[in-house]
Amino acid sequence: MVVKRPIVNIVGSHVDEWNDLSDPLGEFLASAGCHLMTGAGAGVMTAVAKSFTHTPNRMGSCIGIYPIEGMEDISLPKSKFPN
């Protein structure tokens, strides 16, 4: 049986992690049975993804979408992709 889960997309600062907000959000989404999708960059996206994936007994998956073309226009170092 296939279980359909909502997908929640999180984007935010690629500089600041805002852990006081990101950590509880990632834990909540994991415990709510959602999938998490981020831009796979640093900052908020990394913080929420870490919190989400480290939550015990989560049911959803963490999905990171990152560019494969046009990276020369992004000010973030390529080493920061994917988180």
C-alpha positions in Angstrom: 0.0 0.0 0.0 1.4 3.4 -1.0 1.1 6.1 1.7 0.9 9.6 0.3 2.4 12.2 2.5 2.4 16.0 2.2 5.6 17.6 0.9 6.6 20.8 2.8 9.2 23.0 1.0 11.5 25.1 3.2 13.7 28.0 1.8 15.5 30.7 3.7 18.7 32.3 4.4 21.7 30.6 3.0 23.9 32.3 5.6 22.1 32.1 9.0 20.8 28.9 10.3 18.3 30.4 12.8 18.5 27.2 14.9 16.1 28.5 17.5 13.4 28.4 14.8 14.8 25.8 12.3 15.4 23.0 14.8 11.8 22.8 16.2 10.4 23.2 12.7 12.4 20.2 11.4 11.4 18.1 14.4 7.7 19.1 14.0 7.6 18.3 10.2 9.3 14.9 10.9 6.9 14.0 13.6 3.9 15.1 11.5 4.7 12.5 8.9 5.6 15.0 6.1 8.3 14.8 3.5 10.7 17.8 3.6 12.0 19.5 0.4 14.7 22.2 0.5 16.9 24.0 -1.9 19.8 21.9 -0.5 21.9 24.9 0.3 23.4 26.1 3.6 21.8 28.1 6.4 18.2 27.5 7.2 17.9 24.7 4.6 20.7 22.8 6.2 19.5 23.4 9.8 15.9 22.3 9.1 17.2 19.2 7.1 19.5 18.2 10.0 16.8 18.5 12.5 14.3 16.6 10.3 16.7 13.7 9.5 17.8 13.4 13.1 14.3 13.0 14.5 13.8 9.4 15.6 11.0 7.3 13.9 10.3 9.9 11.2 8.2 8.6 8.3 9.0 11.1 5.6 12.0 11.6 3.4 14.3 14.6 3.0 14.5 15.9 -0.6 17.2 18.4 -1.7 16.8 20.2 -5.0 19.9 22.0 -6.2 21.0 23.5 -9.5 23.2 21.5 -11.9 23.5 24.3 -14.4 24.2 27.9 -13.9 26.1 27.5 -10.7 28.5 30.3 -11.8 25.8 32.9 -11.0 25.3 31.7 -7.4 27.3 33.5 -4.7 27.4 30.5 -2.4 30.5 28.3 -2.7 29.8 25.1 -4.7 31.1 23.2 -1.6 27.9 24.2 0.2 25.7 22.2 -2.3 24.1 19.9 -1.5 23.7 20.0 2.2 
